[in-house]
Amino acid sequence: MEELWHRIVTNLFVRLDGPLHFRFILQPTMATIFAVMSGIKDAKTGKTPFLWKFITQREYRWELIKDGWKHVSKLFILAVVLDIVYQWKVCDRFYPVETLLVAVTLAIVPYILLRGPVSRVVRFFRK
């Protein structure tokens, strides 16, 4: 098990340099743009910030997951495809867990972390 985690961590850091490394800038940037657009929309409609609502209001979680997925699904799929291409070119093997970790980190995490704060900032300046 320790060897597995060592391989995963090593392979993740190797991705930062080499073929297709531009995606580590491009994909979080796109996720940020989607989060900003969604956060502005949330502020205009008076919705509770995304992550806060997800944490505090259980009854809305499924609705929030569907709404967030609608915005980042294409970006997530692109992250998966690019990581598969990277692995095919560099590793000659496919590691699905690593692919999912990279895709979630590049596409979903920035979106989730930024959508709520953007909504709060827009609300603050609209007052």
C-alpha positions in Angstrom: 0.0 0.0 0.0 2.9 2.4 0.8 4.4 1.7 -2.6 1.0 2.6 -4.2 0.9 6.0 -2.5 4.5 6.7 -3.3 3.8 6.0 -7.0 0.7 8.2 -7.0 2.5 11.1 -5.3 5.6 10.8 -7.5 3.5 10.5 -10.7 1.4 13.5 -9.7 4.4 15.8 -9.2 6.0 14.5 -12.5 2.9 15.8 -14.3 3.8 19.4 -13.4 6.6 19.4 -15.9 6.7 17.9 -19.3 4.0 17.2 -21.9 0.6 18.8 -21.4 1.8 20.7 -18.3 -0.2 23.8 -19.6 -3.4 22.2 -18.3 -2.3 22.9 -14.7 -2.8 26.6 -15.6 -5.6 26.4 -18.2 -8.0 24.1 -16.4 -8.0 25.8 -13.0 -8.4 29.1 -14.8 -11.4 27.8 -16.7 -12.9 26.5 -13.4 -12.3 29.9 -11.9 -14.1 31.6 -14.8 -17.1 29.2 -14.3 -17.1 29.8 -10.6 -17.0 33.6 -11.1 -20.0 33.4 -13.5 -21.9 31.1 -11.2 -21.1 33.3 -8.1 -22.3 36.4 -9.9 -25.5 34.7 -10.8 -25.9 33.5 -7.2 -25.4 37.0 -5.9 -27.9 38.5 -8.3 -30.6 35.9 -7.5 -29.9 36.2 -3.7 -28.8 32.5 -3.3 -26.8 31.4 -0.3 -23.1 30.9 -1.1 -22.5 27.5 -2.7 -20.2 25.7 -0.3 -21.8 27.2 2.8 -25.2 26.1 1.6 -23.8 22.6 0.8 -22.3 22.3 4.3 -25.2 23.7 6.3 -28.4 22.7 4.4 -28.5 18.9 3.8 -31.8 19.1 1.9 -30.2 21.1 -0.9 -27.1 19.0 -1.4 -28.3 16.9 -4.3 -29.6 20.1 -6.1 -26.2 21.8 -5.5 -24.3 18.8 -6.8 -26.4 18.7 -10.0 -26.0 22.5 -10.5 -22.3 22.4 -9.9 -21.8 19.4 -12.1 -23.7 21.1 -14.9 -21.1 23.9 -14.9 -17.9 21.8 -14.5 -18.8 18.5 -16.2 -17.2 19.4 -19.6 -14.1 20.8 -17.9 -13.9 17.6 -15.7 -14.2 15.4 -18.8 -11.5 17.4 -20.6 -9.2 17.0 -17.5 -9.8 13.2 -17.6 -9.1 13.0 -21.4 -6.0 15.1 -21.2 -4.6 13.0 -18.3 -5.3 9.8 -20.2 -3.4 11.2 -23.2 -0.6 12.2 -20.9 -0.4 8.8 -19.3 -0.5 7.1 -22.7 2.4 9.3 -24.0 4.5 9.3 -20.8 3.7 6.2 -18.7 2.5 3.7 -21.3 0.0 2.6 -18.6 -3.3 3.9 -17.4 -3.8 4.7 -13.7 -7.5 5.6 -13.2 -7.1 6.7 -9.6 -4.5 9.2 -10.6 -6.6 10.4 -13.4 -9.6 11.1 -11.1 -7.4 12.8 -8.6 -5.9 15.1 -11.3 -9.3 15.9 -12.8 -11.0 16.6 -9.4 -8.0 18.8 -8.4 -7.9 20.8 -11.7 -11.6 21.2 -12.4 -13.8 20.7 -9.4 -11.8 22.0 -6.4 -11.2 25.5 -7.7 -14.9 25.8 -8.7 -16.2 24.7 -5.3 -13.7 26.9 -3.4 -14.3 30.1 -5.4 -18.0 30.1 -6.2 -19.2 31.1 -2.7 -16.6 33.8 -2.1 -17.3 35.4 -5.5 -20.9 35.5 -4.6 -20.2 37.2 -1.3 -17.8 39.8 -2.9 -20.4 40.7 -5.5 -23.1 41.0 -2.9 -20.8 43.3 -0.8 -20.1 45.6 -3.7 -23.7 45.7 -4.9 -24.9 47.2 -1.6 
